[in-house]
Amino acid sequence: MKRALYFCSAAVLGAFLSSCTSVHPLPEDVTDNTVTIVNKIRCEARGAVIQAIIAYLEKRDDQRDRQFAATLKADERALGNLIRARSGKDISKQSYDYLNRYYYGAIGYDFKLDIERETNNAVSFSLIDAFRNHDRRFDIGAGQRRVQQATRDFRILDEFKELATLRDCGGKSEVNIAYPIAGRIGLAETVSTFLALNDLAGLQENKETSATKFTDQLLFTTTLTGRVNPKLVFDPVGIGDTNPEFGLTNEYRRTDKHQVTVSIEVPTKVPSAAAVPDARPAKRQVEDNLNTKRGQDALDALILLENRLN
């Protein structure tokens, strides 16, 4: 019986340990891989820009604008064709000038995927001898606690004209409640808010870059826990018989912190053809915005740490 119990416990424990053999925690352990996550977010930004353009064109009085909005609804590739042609023959001049202003805009994404995984596995075995006046107990056990952490930090920059011609977007992504970054994260609201503030309220222009900017920071945290602690106890038949107890401790905890900082920048004036080669690229401006936000976050973290220490 004891030998069978021992081998049974070893098999169960081994099976559990083998299920967590990955040394490097990755997003695809629980959801999509990094490339798929980034592509979904870029496609969501593309869809948000296109929807904003459709909404603008549908409000116009010119029949060509409303017709192009209907065409764009049916086939989003029509915007890419318009941009590549660099011609406003399909829409009114006012609408073309409006879209041309955003043609030189850019959007940047700072990604930080922080994953921590903790496993706690232990096995225990007890022998209890029952006597008339007392019990004699012998315990033995062993365990292993492992903590693995991985942080993936990177940046993607897109110009609006690049988003319009982005391929491989497929169908519309859905909201992912468990792991929001793997689904639709709400960029439609970010883009529409930027456009509304820029067009209606008038975002303040950066005099050095002659552009308006908008930054949004999104943070999603998901914690997954699990525990299986079986215990097997044999009742003694009589006095002096051995009463064995066998137990397993299997605990799992994983925390995913996914942060995306989105920055949008659009020039306030459309550069002339001669000025474009010497103009400061919008991508560089967006990158500076993201670098400034990173620096501010680092400074805030130092101030918070100092306050805690004091």
HELIX and SHEET records of a PDB file:
HELIX    1   1 LYS A    2  SER A   18  1                                  17    
HELIX    2   2 PRO A   27  ASP A   29  5                                   3    
HELIX    3   3 THR A   34  GLU A   58  1                                  25    
HELIX    4   4 GLN A   63  ALA A   74  1                                  12    
HELIX    5   5 ARG A   77  ALA A   85  1                                   9    
HELIX    6   6 LYS A   93  TYR A  103  1                                  11    
HELIX    7   7 PHE A  160  ALA A  164  1                                   5    
HELIX    8   8 PRO A  180  ALA A  182  5                                   3    
HELIX    9   9 LEU A  187  ALA A  196  1                                  10    
HELIX   10  10 LEU A  197  ALA A  201  3                                   5    
HELIX   11  11 VAL A  276  ASP A  278  5                                   3    
HELIX   12  12 ALA A  282  LEU A  309  1                                  28    
SHEET    1   A 4 ASP A 135  GLU A 159  0                                        
SHEET    2   A 4 ALA A 106  ALA A 130 -1                                        
SHEET    3   A 4 THR A 242  PRO A 267 -1                                        
SHEET    4   A 4 ALA A 211  VAL A 228 -1                                        
SHEET    1   B 4 ASP A 135  GLU A 159  0                                        
SHEET    2   B 4 ALA A 106  ALA A 130 -1                                        
SHEET    3   B 4 THR A 242  PRO A 267 -1                                        
SHEET    4   B 4 LYS A 231  VAL A 233 -1                                        
END                                                                             
